[in-house]
Amino acid sequence: WSLIIADAVSRLAAKDPRITVLTPAMANGSKLLQFAAKYPDRFFDCGIAEEHTVTAAGGMAAGGLRPFVSIYSSFLQRAYDQVLHDVARQHLPVVFGVDRAGLVGEDGDTHQGIYDIAFLRTIPDVVICQPKDAQEAQDLVYSAFLHSDPCFIRYPRGTTAAKRKDVLEEIRTGTWTWFDEGTPEQIVITYGPEVDRVREKAKVNGTGLRVVNARFFKPVDEAMIRELFAMGLPVTVFETDVSQGGLSSAIRDCLAKNGDPVPAFHVIGLPDAFIPHGSVRALRKEEGISLEDLFDWIERKSGSDNRQAEGPRPVDAGVHPSSGEPGPSSGNGSLS
């Protein structure tokens, strides 16, 4: 993932001399050494000084440059004040690559990158997103450099199937997409690599799901959220970071925005806790956020619905059944 992001930034830098790259002593881990060798006068390793790195990027942006800050999620916490005051409050176009987002396994418990969605959502006028695959990652990097406010692109530790896109495309800020596996009987809203993992398991299990790629945490796709809940289907939000302040909180805030009753939905996510050291597989199982946990819930929910008396599916208060016609923000599996 780090290499995919770094390569996209390097490609854009070849065409835009304003693009600079800064990192607080993470050049090797974030795969920035090739950029540093190619553009030595545009690369700044600031050492273990996250606060200085972010403020320096803000200064560069104020001077007309387009900085990219590559920083691990767990270390971005140290620079919250600088992000808020020296970048976001100034409405400066700094792009942040939030590396090692999510559970990091063997890196250790202090490196778990599971809090950034929650603490970044408190900052006004920022964009927070996560790609589901390498293709979307490249497009989100391209889109972030078109934006005039701070953008945060988070991506996990590890690998994914990669193919360089010949032409990068803009993804409209705040838009989600969805994919139907069979005839949807339930809805799963998730993000990042989990989108395709859920789709594949649904195919294998023969489970009818609408899988939503909630690629933006701020802003969220308010029109699609309301459309999804209007379908009257059971909804599960599957998040692999802390749920308090995360995607499920963003959805709940959206639904309550106009004072309407918030329909019920199920949340599978990490608890409000510090997560210990361990392999990602073991931790996901221990904390109840594995694919198996998700599909066990889906099967139990499906069995509960099947035991109900015949008749229309009950709809939670404040939710109205959809006509079945896709609304203007509906996805169809396309990336943009």
TIPAMAR-256290 format. One record per residue (C-alpha): x, y, z; residue in three letters. Coordinates in steps of 0.1 Angstrom, whole numbers. Each point is the difference from the previous one (the first is absolute). Layout:
<rs>
{r {X; Y; Z}; ala}
...
</rs>
This chain:
<rs>
{r {0; 0; 0}; trp}
{r {28; 25; 9}; ser}
{r {16; -6; -34}; leu}
{r {-32; 5; -19}; ile}
{r {-6; 34; 17}; ile}
{r {37; 11; -3}; ala}
{r {0; -9; -37}; asp}
{r {-32; 20; -7}; ala}
{r {15; 30; 18}; val}
{r {32; -3; -20}; ser}
{r {-19; -2; -33}; arg}
{r {-19; 32; 8}; leu}
{r {32; 17; 12}; ala}
{r {16; -7; -35}; ala}
{r {-27; 23; -14}; lys}
{r {-4; 25; 29}; asp}
{r {32; 16; 13}; pro}
{r {-19; 13; 30}; arg}
{r {-4; -34; 16}; ile}
{r {24; -7; 29}; thr}
{r {1; -29; 24}; val}
{r {7; 1; 37}; leu}
{r {2; -28; 25}; thr}
{r {10; -4; 37}; pro}
{r {27; -27; -3}; ala}
{r {-22; -24; -20}; met}
{r {16; 2; -34}; ala}
{r {8; -37; -2}; asn}
{r {-32; -13; 15}; gly}
{r {-21; 22; -21}; ser}
{r {19; -9; -32}; lys}
{r {12; 35; -7}; leu}
{r {36; -7; -8}; leu}
{r {-5; 0; -37}; gln}
{r {-17; 34; 2}; phe}
{r {28; 13; 21}; ala}
{r {26; -12; -26}; ala}
{r {-19; 15; -29}; lys}
{r {-9; 33; 16}; tyr}
{r {25; 6; 28}; pro}
{r {-8; 38; 1}; asp}
{r {-37; -8; 5}; arg}
{r {3; -26; 27}; phe}
{r {3; 8; 37}; phe}
{r {6; -26; 27}; asp}
{r {-7; 20; 32}; cys}
{r {12; -27; 24}; gly}
{r {-21; -12; 29}; ile}
{r {-19; 34; 2}; ala}
{r {-35; -5; -11}; glu}
{r {-11; 34; 12}; glu}
{r {27; 18; -19}; his}
{r {-7; -21; -31}; thr}
{r {-37; 11; -1}; val}
{r {7; 36; 7}; thr}
{r {28; 1; -27}; ala}
{r {-25; -15; -25}; ala}
{r {-25; 27; 10}; gly}
{r {27; 27; -6}; gly}
{r {8; -15; -34}; met}
{r {-37; 0; -10}; ala}
{r {-4; 36; 11}; ala}
{r {29; 8; -23}; gly}
{r {-17; -16; -30}; gly}
{r {15; -35; 1}; leu}
{r {-21; -32; 1}; arg}
{r {15; -21; 28}; pro}
{r {-7; -37; 6}; phe}
{r {6; -12; 36}; val}
{r {6; -37; 4}; ser}
{r {-6; -10; 36}; ile}
{r {-10; -30; 20}; tyr}
{r {-35; 1; 15}; ser}
{r {12; -5; 35}; ser}
{r {26; 28; -3}; phe}
{r {-25; 24; -15}; leu}
{r {-15; 2; 34}; gln}
{r {30; 20; 12}; arg}
{r {-7; 27; -26}; ala}
{r {-37; 5; 6}; tyr}
{r {5; 35; 12}; asp}
{r {21; 9; -30}; gln}
{r {-25; -15; -24}; val}
{r {-28; 20; 16}; leu}
{r {17; 33; 4}; his}
{r {28; 2; -26}; asp}
{r {-18; -18; -29}; val}
{r {-37; -4; 3}; ala}
{r {-8; 34; 16}; arg}
{r {20; 16; -27}; gln}
{r {-18; -20; -27}; his}
{r {33; -11; -15}; leu}
{r {1; -27; -27}; pro}
{r {22; -26; 17}; val}
{r {-5; -36; -10}; val}
{r {7; -26; 28}; phe}
{r {8; -36; -7}; gly}
{r {-11; -17; 32}; val}
{r {21; -32; -2}; asp}
{r {-5; -31; 23}; arg}
{r {-37; 9; 5}; ala}
{r {-19; -27; 19}; gly}
{r {14; -30; 19}; leu}
{r {37; -4; -6}; val}
{r {6; -33; 17}; gly}
{r {37; -6; 5}; glu}
{r {9; 37; 1}; asp}
{r {-12; 0; 36}; gly}
{r {-29; 13; 21}; asp}
{r {12; 36; -1}; thr}
{r {-1; 0; -38}; his}
{r {-36; -10; -4}; gln}
{r {-14; 26; -25}; gly}
{r {-36; -3; 11}; ile}
{r {-8; 35; 14}; tyr}
{r {7; 24; -29}; asp}
{r {-35; -1; -15}; ile}
{r {-15; 10; 34}; ala}
{r {24; 28; 8}; phe}
{r {3; 14; -35}; leu}
{r {-38; 2; -3}; arg}
{r {0; 27; 27}; thr}
{r {19; 24; -23}; ile}
{r {-21; 22; -22}; pro}
{r {3; 1; -38}; asp}
{r {23; -30; -4}; val}
{r {-5; -29; -24}; val}
{r {6; -36; 14}; ile}
{r {0; -30; -23}; cys}
{r {12; -35; -6}; gln}
{r {3; -19; -33}; pro}
{r {-13; -35; -3}; lys}
{r {27; -10; -25}; asp}
{r {31; 11; -19}; ala}
{r {-20; 15; -28}; gln}
{r {-21; 22; 23}; glu}
{r {31; 9; 20}; ala}
{r {16; 16; -30}; gln}
{r {-31; 19; -9}; asp}
{r {-4; 13; 36}; leu}
{r {36; 13; 0}; val}
{r {-7; 18; -33}; tyr}
{r {-33; 14; 14}; ser}
{r {16; 11; 32}; ala}
{r {24; 23; -18}; phe}
{r {-29; 16; -18}; leu}
{r {-16; 10; 34}; his}
{r {5; 33; 17}; ser}
{r {-2; -12; 36}; asp}
{r {19; -27; 20}; pro}
{r {-5; -35; -12}; cys}
{r {8; -32; 19}; phe}
{r {4; -33; -19}; ile}
{r {3; -29; 23}; arg}
{r {13; -34; -10}; tyr}
{r {10; -32; 19}; pro}
{r {33; -18; 6}; arg}
{r {4; -28; -24}; gly}
{r {-5; -8; -37}; thr}
{r {-27; 1; -26}; thr}
{r {-2; -9; -37}; ala}
{r {14; 29; -19}; ala}
{r {-2; 12; -35}; lys}
{r {11; 35; -11}; arg}
{r {-29; 20; -16}; lys}
{r {9; 16; -33}; asp}
{r {-25; 29; 6}; val}
{r {-8; 12; 35}; leu}
{r {-36; 12; 6}; glu}
{r {-15; 24; 24}; glu}
{r {-23; -15; 27}; ile}
{r {-26; 24; 12}; arg}
{r {5; 8; 37}; thr}
{r {-25; -17; 23}; gly}
{r {-13; -25; -25}; thr}
{r {-5; -37; 8}; trp}
{r {-7; -29; -23}; thr}
{r {-18; -33; 5}; trp}
{r {2; -35; -15}; phe}
{r {-29; -26; 0}; asp}
{r {9; -36; 6}; glu}
{r {-31; -19; -10}; gly}
{r {-34; 14; 10}; thr}
{r {7; 22; 31}; pro}
{r {-17; -12; 32}; glu}
{r {23; 20; 22}; gln}
{r {24; 29; -2}; ile}
{r {36; 2; 12}; val}
{r {17; 34; 1}; ile}
{r {38; -3; 2}; thr}
{r {32; 14; -14}; tyr}
{r {35; -7; -12}; gly}
{r {11; -36; -9}; pro}
{r {-31; -13; 19}; glu}
{r {-22; 10; -29}; val}
{r {13; -26; -24}; asp}
{r {5; -26; 28}; arg}
{r {-36; 3; 10}; val}
{r {-11; -2; -36}; arg}
{r {21; -32; -6}; glu}
{r {-13; -17; 31}; lys}
{r {-36; 9; -9}; ala}
{r {6; -16; -34}; lys}
{r {14; -32; 15}; val}
{r {-28; -2; 26}; asn}
{r {-27; 9; -25}; gly}
{r {-11; 29; 23}; thr}
{r {-21; 27; -15}; gly}
{r {17; 33; 10}; leu}
{r {3; 36; -10}; arg}
{r {36; 8; 9}; val}
{r {7; 37; 4}; val}
{r {34; 15; -6}; asn}
{r {0; 28; 26}; ala}
{r {32; 14; -13}; arg}
{r {-5; 35; 16}; phe}
{r {-3; 4; 37}; phe}
{r {-3; 38; -3}; lys}
{r {-20; 11; -17}; pro}
{r {-23; -30; -3}; val}
{r {-24; -7; -28}; asp}
{r {-31; 13; 17}; glu}
{r {-23; -7; -29}; ala}
{r {11; -36; -3}; met}
{r {-3; -6; 37}; ile}
{r {-36; 11; 0}; arg}
{r {-7; -20; -31}; glu}
{r {15; -32; 15}; leu}
{r {-20; 3; 32}; phe}
{r {-31; 7; -20}; ala}
{r {2; -35; -15}; met}
{r {-12; -15; 33}; gly}
{r {27; -27; 0}; leu}
{r {22; -9; 31}; pro}
{r {31; 21; 0}; val}
{r {34; -9; 15}; thr}
{r {29; 24; 2}; val}
{r {32; -20; -1}; phe}
{r {30; 21; 11}; glu}
{r {35; -12; 9}; thr}
{r {9; 30; 21}; asp}
{r {-15; 13; 32}; val}
{r {-38; 5; -5}; ser}
{r {-3; 29; 24}; gln}
{r {5; 30; -22}; gly}
{r {5; -21; -31}; gly}
{r {-21; -9; -30}; leu}
{r {-31; -11; 20}; ser}
{r {1; 33; 19}; ser}
{r {2; 19; -32}; ala}
{r {-30; -19; -13}; ile}
{r {-19; 6; 32}; arg}
{r {8; 37; -1}; asp}
{r {-12; 2; -36}; cys}
{r {-33; -17; 8}; leu}
{r {-6; 22; 30}; ala}
{r {9; 32; -18}; lys}
{r {-36; 12; -6}; asn}
{r {-13; -12; 34}; gly}
{r {-16; -31; -15}; asp}
{r {-1; -33; 19}; pro}
{r {32; -20; -6}; val}
{r {-8; -35; -14}; pro}
{r {16; -29; 17}; ala}
{r {30; -16; -16}; phe}
{r {26; -25; 12}; his}
{r {37; 10; 5}; val}
{r {30; -23; -1}; ile}
{r {31; 19; 10}; gly}
{r {28; 3; 25}; leu}
{r {-9; 10; 35}; pro}
{r {9; 31; 19}; asp}
{r {32; -15; 12}; ala}
{r {37; -4; -5}; phe}
{r {6; -30; -22}; ile}
{r {30; -22; 10}; pro}
{r {28; -14; -21}; his}
{r {-7; -30; -22}; gly}
{r {-4; -11; -36}; ser}
{r {-28; 17; -20}; val}
{r {-18; -33; -5}; arg}
{r {1; -9; 37}; ala}
{r {-10; 35; 11}; leu}
{r {-29; 2; -24}; arg}
{r {-13; -33; 13}; lys}
{r {5; 10; 36}; glu}
{r {-17; 34; -4}; glu}
{r {-29; -14; -20}; gly}
{r {7; 18; -33}; ile}
{r {9; -29; -23}; ser}
{r {-19; -8; -31}; leu}
{r {-13; -31; 18}; glu}
{r {-15; 22; 27}; asp}
{r {-17; 21; -26}; leu}
{r {-15; -29; -19}; phe}
{r {-10; -18; 32}; asp}
{r {-20; 31; 8}; trp}
{r {-15; 2; -35}; ile}
{r {-11; -36; 1}; glu}
{r {-15; 4; 34}; arg}
{r {-18; 31; -12}; lys}
{r {-12; -18; -31}; ser}
{r {-13; -29; 21}; gly}
{r {-18; 24; 23}; ser}
{r {-18; 16; -30}; asp}
{r {-9; -34; -14}; asn}
{r {-17; -10; 32}; arg}
{r {-23; 31; -1}; gln}
{r {-35; -4; -12}; ala}
{r {-7; 6; -36}; glu}
{r {-6; 36; -10}; gly}
{r {20; 31; -7}; pro}
{r {34; 4; 18}; arg}
{r {-4; 23; 30}; pro}
{r {15; 34; -5}; val}
{r {17; 20; 28}; asp}
{r {-16; 33; 9}; ala}
{r {9; 28; -23}; gly}
{r {10; -23; -29}; val}
{r {-22; -3; -31}; his}
{r {2; -29; -25}; pro}
{r {17; 9; -32}; ser}
{r {-18; -1; -33}; ser}
{r {29; -22; -13}; gly}
{r {11; 26; -24}; glu}
{r {36; 12; 5}; pro}
{r {5; 35; 12}; gly}
{r {24; 26; -14}; pro}
{r {28; -11; 23}; ser}
{r {-3; -37; -5}; ser}
{r {31; -19; -9}; gly}
{r {2; -27; -26}; asn}
{r {34; -14; 7}; gly}
{r {19; 28; -18}; ser}
{r {28; 18; 18}; leu}
{r {-12; 35; -7}; ser}
</rs>
